[in-house]
């Protein structure tokens, strides 16, 4: 089973190869942090699919986007696409808290990652994605689809 996106990203490289290159290119704490996050995601969900979207953003998917891994000068940001719908008992979300859908975790140089809590959050995001896919659409949505 292929663990990275089926389509090769620009430049003939797979999404996983692009992520490898980004980690190497950063060459500092941000690269180390992105590599650590990636490892945790893969441990939490061995079925995860890696993608490379929006001109250079690592994306992890399982029946929809789980999260992204953006790198900035002072922070590595994990943005959970449906984070507002996830329970976060450990209080990992510390950014993008005002939105109705997304939530993010900003990781700064020297921050310790609570791996156990992060794995639980990733698994919850996967469960949410898979439950949405498996859930039947409401009758009103089915009716609209038939008339379209």
WOKAQUI-V63584 format. One record per backbone hydrogen bond with DSSP energy under -0.5 kcal/mol. CO is the residue of the C=O (numbers start at 0). NH is the residue of the N-H. E is the energy in kcal/mol with one decimal. If there is no record, write none. Layout:
co: (CO/CO)
nh: (NH/NH)
e: (E/E)
//
This chain:
co: (2/8/9/12/13/14/15/16/17/18/19/20/21/22/27/27/28/29/30/31/32/33/34/35/36/37/38/39/40/44/48/49/50/52/52/55/56/57/58/59/59/60/63/65/66/67/68/69/74/74/75/75/76/76/77/77/78/78/79/79/81/82/87/94/95/100/102/103/103/104/104/105/106/107/111/112/113/114/115/116/117/118/119/120/121/122/123/124/125/126/127/128/129/130/137/137/138/139/140/141/142/143)
nh: (49/11/12/8/17/18/19/20/21/22/23/24/25/26/30/31/32/33/34/35/36/37/38/39/40/41/42/43/44/47/60/4/58/55/56/57/52/68/50/65/66/48/61/80/59/78/57/76/71/76/77/106/69/78/79/104/67/80/82/102/84/85/90/103/98/83/79/93/94/77/106/107/75/110/113/114/117/118/119/120/121/122/123/124/125/126/127/128/129/130/131/132/133/134/140/141/142/143/144/145/146/147)
e: (-1.2/-1.1/-0.5/-1.8/-2.1/-2.3/-2.5/-2.4/-2.4/-2.4/-2.2/-3.1/-2.3/-1.6/-0.5/-2.2/-2.5/-2.6/-2.5/-2.1/-2.8/-2.4/-2.1/-2.3/-2.7/-2.3/-2.1/-2.6/-2.3/-2.1/-2.8/-2.6/-2.3/-0.7/-2.8/-0.5/-2.4/-2.1/-3.0/-3.2/-1.4/-2.8/-2.9/-0.9/-2.9/-1.0/-0.6/-2.7/-2.9/-0.5/-0.5/-2.8/-2.2/-0.7/-0.6/-2.4/-1.8/-0.6/-1.7/-1.5/-1.9/-1.7/-1.8/-2.5/-0.6/-3.2/-3.2/-1.9/-1.7/-2.5/-0.6/-0.6/-2.4/-2.4/-0.5/-1.5/-2.6/-2.8/-1.9/-2.1/-2.6/-2.7/-2.1/-2.1/-2.3/-2.5/-2.3/-2.4/-2.9/-2.2/-2.0/-1.8/-1.9/-1.6/-0.7/-2.1/-2.6/-1.9/-2.1/-1.9/-1.6/-1.0)
//
